[in-house]
Amino acid sequence: MTGLSLVSTGFCLPEKVVTNADLEKLVDTSDEWIVTRSGIRQRYYIEEGDRESTSTMAIAAARMAIERAGLSTEDIGCCVCGTVSEDYACPNTSALVHEALGLREDIPVMDVNAACSGFVYSTIAAKGMLLETGNKYALVIGSESLTRHVDMTDRSTCVLFGDGAGAAIYKLTEDTPYASILGARGGREILTPGSGTRDIHIKMDGRAVFRFAVEAIPRCIGTLLSKSGLSLDDISWVVLHQANERIIDHCIKKLNAPAEKFFKNIDHMGNTSAASIPLALSEMEGKGLFEQGQKLMIVSFGGGLTWAGALITYGK
Ligand SMILES: CC(C)(COP(=O)(O)OP(=O)(O)OC[C@H]1O[C@@H](n2cnc3c(N)ncnc32)[C@H](O)[C@@H]1OP(=O)(O)O)[C@@H](O)C(=O)NCCC(=O)NCCS
């Protein structure tokens, strides 16, 4: 079967760290409430001005992933960026990455807006683009600066989100296990402002999203296993969207799964939407957690509502 191999990763984080103690000074909240409800202890915020943005972070993360892969920009056969907080609707983030890195002209570049599922949606879309174009390597990015849209007086959302970007280089492989799932259920549980709305702030029905997440994630994992004919014992790492530590723990319990396979970095990243999974992958690669040939699952849920999952392999 034609599969996808994760060849390398890259990341970029803003300089500014915002701790729970910092937020205690802005809204009626506490470190204890935030940690017990979400597992978050700190997150990164982009600064005011143009120096840090969704595209600058995407470019830095992409450059690092290409360098770590030992590839040149000529090798990149498509560029897809998951984001819901792009700098411009046009040029999209991927086009800005294309410009900055000098990618080839004969490759497709596009953004995917599937909210927090954006990176996994982009991964699966990139596989299709490689098959369509006959190219070998895909550059897939998740980059977000959602804190630009957070109401810093709304304690129910401002404590959860953070900014950042992660990038991955994928390679098409032959005869490696692969499975995917994509889906959506139209709903307004999470609203993020776009150019066609007068809203300027994120709004969210947290409890409804929580209920949705703990149903969608185990369902996606079950589908990936049944489609691939594998069991969780065959999977080395499950990397879930880092929205809330309680959601991840609920899913582990529901699946009766070994907790050590489920990577978590939400404590120091917060919810970075489409950037959360590539940021996690990049942190894992930096820590030397991956071994050649390991099977990984990436699974996300998000606004839309959307869900997505892919079973891939790690290796050059
Ligand atoms: C947002 C979330 C952490 C809230 O936790 P919760 O246990 O559902 O809390 P609730 O929203 O029911 O609020 C409980 C109380 O805490 C209060 N509260 C909300 N935010 C608070 C904060 N930051 N600090 C202190 N209290 C807070 C509420 O006002 C409410 O008070 P009340 O009972 O007096 O009305 C949780 O619902 C969640 O994680 N949902 C999923 C969100 C998500 O993943 N979104 C991204 C999807 S990609």
The ligand as a Gaussian input file, in Angstrom:
#p B3LYP/6-31G(d) Opt

LIG

0 1
 C      -13.158000      24.996000      28.448000
 C      -13.109000      23.958000      29.539000
 C      -11.682000      23.808000      30.094000
 C      -14.004000      24.431000      30.687000
 O      -14.063000      23.449000      31.687000
 P      -15.483000      23.039000      32.294000
 O      -15.210000      22.092000      33.383000
 O      -16.335000      22.566000      31.157000
 O      -15.986000      24.387000      32.879000
 P      -17.329000      25.178000      32.571000
 O      -17.239000      25.858000      31.249000
 O      -18.489000      24.274000      32.819000
 O      -17.280000      26.268000      33.688000
 C      -17.319000      25.905000      35.069000
 C      -17.168000      27.159000      35.890000
 O      -15.801000      27.639000      35.763000
 C      -15.846000      29.021000      35.365000
 N      -14.679000      29.319000      34.554000
 C      -14.550000      29.283000      33.206000
 N      -13.303000      29.616000      32.861000
 C      -12.631000      29.852000      34.005000
 C      -11.313000      30.228000      34.284000
 N      -10.396000      30.424000      33.316000
 N      -10.955000      30.371000      35.564000
 C      -11.828000      30.171000      36.571000
 N      -13.100000      29.822000      36.350000
 C      -13.491000      29.653000      35.082000
 C      -17.143000      29.188000      34.609000
 O      -17.566000      30.537000      34.616000
 C      -18.066000      28.306000      35.408000
 O      -18.468000      29.002000      36.569000
 P      -19.971000      28.887000      37.116000
 O      -20.136000      27.417000      37.451000
 O      -19.972000      29.792000      38.276000
 O      -20.833000      29.300000      35.973000
 C      -13.595000      22.577000      29.034000
 O      -14.989000      22.646000      28.785000
 C      -12.885000      22.184000      27.781000
 O      -11.702000      21.961000      27.789000
 N      -13.594000      22.034000      26.677000
 C      -12.999000      21.697000      25.415000
 C      -12.423000      22.938000      24.811000
 C      -11.550000      22.643000      23.648000
 O      -10.899000      21.649000      23.602000
 N      -11.540000      23.573000      22.710000
 C      -10.709000      23.548000      21.574000
 C      -11.192000      22.622000      20.556000
 S      -10.084000      22.479000      19.250000

